[in-house]
Amino acid sequence: MSKIWYIVVAFMSMLFASFGTAGSLFILYIKDIYGLDNITPIAIGATISSGVSIAAMIVMGYLYDRYGLFVPMITATGSMAGWSFCIGYMGRFSSWYQASTVWYVAAVLQGFVMASIMIGLNPTLMTMFPNRRGLAVSVTQSAQALAMSFWSYTSIYLIKLLNFFNALAVMGLIGTTSIALTTITFSRIRASDSAKDGEDDRHSQNRIEKQDYLSKRLLALSFAMIFFIALSSVVIMSFFAGLIEESFTFATTSTSIREDIVPQVMMVTGFLQALAAILWGYSIDRLGPLKTIPIIYSMETVNTVLSFIVYTVNPWVASLFIALRYIFFSAEPIVHWALIPALFGLKSLGKISGILNTAPMVASVLAPVAGGLIRDIYGSHRYILTLSMVLSLLSLVFYIVMKSTANRAKISSLEVY
């Protein structure tokens, strides 16, 4: 089977399994269905999901190094199927007190899905394409971005056709099928074989095994940098639909904002984010991750500041800047995955990937609660943007320190790319 077909299969799997990218829209529906005044109790589901992913990510990383992608992908398949059942069952309850338990159980299962797919596919693709790692990972990220365009309208259509809970259950079954088919396709690849093919002698030189102190310091700084930028992004991603909807309420009294304007913005944003992911993957391969990171982080910070300034002035301009902030988010996972082999090589790729990728999971635990509390306390989504811009600046500070440490360890991206 040609390697290009593995790329196609990975893309389609992530596209159909990533309906959660429209999750900020689902929060609004649940809030109305159960007549809730606050969104924090709903957003806690995302916190639980990310909390489970923290532990699952590390475990799956070790299992990947030992058994390849089969165990993580089987785990993702079973967990997604369980999530579909829980969501369908949740529709039986008319009160949030009863339904919330099922919602939180489903969040636990979703946590296993997120961690298992990431650890299963991305390291495998990077080892299969050693000279195009950024572009390889950008395929799955592009699919996730395009999923927001695909699912923003598709989910609304299914909700109107089947009702909210049945629609989500059907989406979960579609995701389950796509992950299962991907598992079958990729099962013939062993992690050890792909790692052997992907490793290059020049990549294996000048690693940091001889500098244990700098190795641990570099790992900690990379973790902190990824954590703060992820927290900055996820807090916007978690309330993307709410940010857009609220911005338009300052300019219009239309009741169709949620069903017309919000999906339109999400669709366009998702499409552009998918395109941007591929372009960023190419740029990362050309420049190297260490040179690309400050460009990405700076652009994200600027767009967040601009969206805050015009939030109550012009909803279309505000939506543009919020969408651009979201679009640049597509570059983060790509550059962070590419950073791992650039700094640490392919040895123990699963383990190191599992450790560093818990950073966005920790951020995902905190972001929904932090953003929900800010919205509920101040009565507006606008101040979520303030939190995001501060966190983006912190991530740039940690990048500077991390880059200095990488240079001291003589493992800058120029030696690898």
Secondary structure, DSSP 8 states (H G I E B T S, - for coil): --HHHHHHHHHHHHHHH-GGGGHHHHHHHHHHHTT-S-SHHHHHHHHHHHHHHHHHHHHHHHHHHHH-SHHHHHHHHHHHHHHHHHHHHHTT-SSHHHHHHHHHHHHHHHHHHHHHHHHHHHHHHHHH-TT-HHHHHHHHHHHHHHHHHHHHHHHHHHHHHH-HHHHHHHHHHHHHHHHHHHHHHHTT--HHHHHHHH--GGGSSS-STT-HHHHHHHHHHHHHHHHHHHHHHHHHHTTHHHHHHHHHHTT---S-IIIIIHHHHHHHHHHHHHHHHHHHHHHHHHH-HHHHHHHHHHHHHHHHHHHHHTTTT-HHHHHHHHHHHHHHHTHHHHHHHHHHHHHH-STTHHHHHHHHTHHHHHHHHHHHHHHHHHHHHHS-SHHHHHHHHHHHHHHHHHHHHHHHHHHHTT--GGGT-
